């Protein structure tokens, strides 16, 4: 996404390898579209066995106000909740319509409800997409830009070859990994499943954006 206008964020945190006994949250009967999510955190006492906290991811297609006099804008809204960690991520994926911003799409990442200062997010890496929960993901082509603690923007590359590659990763892979670093310096990975609901939402969004 080569451009002088989009600053490069701090170095992306190195991924934490998921442990074999990852916890998953029970599905509530009133959450039919919930998919699995897991927060893996570095464990100083057992470096080879990260702490795993289960959660859920909810995907939906949303329409947001793009500004006065503008038509409603279609966005993908994903809410990832990890109750044991006191953390919620709201991820908004939208097509970029700002001519001066060299990005095909933007991904807004907002963390809230953090359980104390130790889980305030200072840095994020690029989203990584994978087919299976326990494998290493492939990063999207783009640039992470920190806005402030707990708020980040990913600009996806607008080069034609990168657009094709990013679209394939987002629509065809089954799991998302987001590397994090908290203000404490501790690293983590928030891993969440696309599942049937996420797949339907993303496929419909990219169809509309075309």
Helices and strands as residue ranges (DSSP letters): E 34-41, G 44-46, E 51-64, E 73-82, G 83-85, E 87-95, E 105-112, G 117-119, E 121-130, E 138-139, E 142-148, E 151-156, H 160-172, E 175-182, E 187-193, H 195-209
